[in-house]
Amino acid sequence: MYSAHDYDDAETWPSGNGQTPVSRVCVAVTHAGGSAAKPDSRAGENARVRTAEGLLEARQLLLAVAGNLQGGSPLIGWARELADLHATLFTASVSTTRRPADFDAPTTSGRINTVIGLIDEWSACHLPRPTSGRRHTHSLGEVISHVADTYTHVQWTLRHTKSAEHQHHAALRFAQVQEGYADLVEEIRALRVALPLGRGHQPAP
C-alpha cells in the first residue's frame, strides 16, 4: 500500500474526458526486488490489487474501448478515446465516402500521441517500478493504444467481411492481444516488470 510520501506531485490537470485529474509531475514508485511473495490469503490478494490500483484488467479494457464501461479510473476514458481515434483513422483510410468532412490525419494522429502521453504520465505516477524487474519494451499508453487499434480493425472485419475465415482470424488476433495484456497486468501486479516511463516522462540525465 502506498503512503503519502510515495508521490511528489507538482501539478494536476484535468484529463479531458471528465475523469479524475492526473498528476503532471510525480516520482514513480519503486519497489526493491523483482517479484512479490505469493499471496496465501484474501488479504494478500487485495494487497496485490492495490499495488496497481486503477489499472484495468483485460475484461475491463475490452469494455472500455467498446464504450461499455464507466468508472473512476481515467484509463477508461482514454482507452475509449483511443478506440474512437483509431476508428476515425481506419475508416478514412478504407472509405473516402465515410471520411468526416473535417477529417485531418495529422491532427488525429497527434491526438493519439497526446492520449498515449497522458496514460504514460498516469502510469509513471501510479504503477510500481520494481528495481530488479525486467524492462518492458512498450509503455502502458502504447500497449493500450495497440489494444484499441486492434479492436477497431476486428470490429470493421466482423461488420464488413463475409468471409468466415477472415472473421475467425480477426477474432483470434484480438484474443491474442487481450491475452498479452492480461499477462502484462499480472506481471505488473506481481512486481516482475517495469514499464518505460514514456516519451514525455524521462528522468533527467
N, C-alpha and C positions, 0 to 999 in steps of 0.2 A: 504494500500500500504506500502511496507517495505521501510525503509530508509537505508542509507549506514551503519548505526550502528546496524542493526538487525542481522548481521552476524559477527563472529570473525573468519576469515579464516586464517589458519596457513600454509596450503599446498594444492596444487592441483595435481591431477593425471589424465592421460588420461583414458577414460572409457574402452578402449579395443575394442570398436565397432565403432570407427570413430566418436563418438558423442562428445558433449561439455564436457570439463574436469569438474570433480566434486570435490568440496572441501573435503579434507580428514578430517580436524578438524574444526568444527564450533559449535556455540552455537545455539540450537534450538530456534526458535521464539516462544515466549509465548504471550498469549492474556488473559487479565483479563475477567472473565465471561465465561460461558459455552455455550452461544448462541449469535447469532448476530441478529440485528434488521432486520425484513423482508424488503427487498428492495421494493420500490414503484415506481421505475423509472429505465430506462435503465442504468443510471449511477450507481445505486445501484447494479444492476445485474453484471455489468462489474467489480465493486469492489469485489464482491463475487468470480468471476472467478480469479481475480488477487491474491486473498487470497492464492490460491494454484496453482500458475502458473506453468505449466509444468506437472501437474498431469493429467493422461489420463482419459478421460471419458470411460464409458463401451464400447461404439462402437469403440472408438479408440484403446482400449486394444485388442479387438477382432481382428481388422485389424492388429495390431502389432504382435500378436502371430501367425497370419496366414502369416506373411511376406508381407503384402499388405499395409504397411504404412511407409512412410519416413518422417523425420522431425527433428526438433531441440531438442526435449526432449530426454535425454539419456535413459528414461524409454522404449522408443520404441525399441532400440537395445537390451536392457537387457531382455525385455519381449520375443522377438523373440529368443534370445539365450536360454532362459529357455525352451521355447517350443521345440527347437531342442534337447536340452539335455535330457528332459523328453522323447521325442520320441525315442532317442537312447536307453535309459534305458528300455523303454517299449518293443521296438522291440526286443532287446536282450533277454528279459525275455520270450517272447512268441514264438520266432523263432530263433533257433541256426543257421539256414542256412542264415538268413538275418543279422546276427551279424557281424559288421565290424571286419576285421582281427586284428586290433589294439585296439579292444574294451577293456576297463578297467573300471569295475564298480566303484571301489573306487575313481578313478580319475574323472570320470564323476559326481559322487555324490558330490565330493569335489568341483568341479567347480560350481555345482548348489548352494552349500552353499556360495561360493565366490560371485556369482552374487546376491544372496539374500542380502549379506552383503553390496554390492555396492548400491543396491536400498535403503537399510536402511540408509546408510550414506547420500544419496541424500535426503531422507525423513526427516532426522534429521536437515538438513540444509535449506530445502525449505518449509516444511509444518508447519502450525501453531500448537502450543500445548496449547489449552485453559486450563487455570489453574483450572477451575471447571468443565470441560467436563468429560464425562465418559471415562474410560480407556478401549481401545480395547484389545482383548486377543492376537491378532496376529499383527506382524509388516507388513508394506507395502510390503516388499520383500517376506514374507511368503504368503501373500494374492495373489500377482501376480504370484508367483510360483505355487500356488494351481490352479489358473485360467489356467495357461499354461499346467499343468499336466492334468487337466480335459479336456481341448481342445484336447490334444493328444489322450486320451482314446476315446473321442467321434469320432474323425476322423477315428481311427482304426475300431471302431464299424461300422460306416457308410460305410466304404470301404470293410470290410471283413465279415460282418454278413448279411445274407439274411433275418433274422427274422425281420419283420416289428415291432414287439413288442419291441425287443431289441433296434432297431434303435430309436424308439419313446422314450423309457426310457432314452437312451443316450442323445438325443437332449433336452429332458425335464430337465435332470440333469444339462447340461451346461447352459440352460436358467436360472435355479435357481441360479447357481453360478454367472452368469453375472448380474442377478438382485441384488444379495447380494453385488457385487462390486459396482454397481451403487448407491445403498443405502449408502454404506460407503463413496463414493465420495461426496455425498450430505451432509452427516454429517460432513465431514472434512471441506467443504466449509462453512457450517453454524456454525462452531466452536462448535459443540456438542460432538466431540470425539477427544481424543488424542491417537495417535498410540504409541506402545512401541518403544523405540529408537533402538532396535535390539541388538543382542549379541555383536556386535563389537563397540557399541557406548553407553555404560552405563556410567552414571555420577559417578564421583569419590565419595567414601564413606566419 
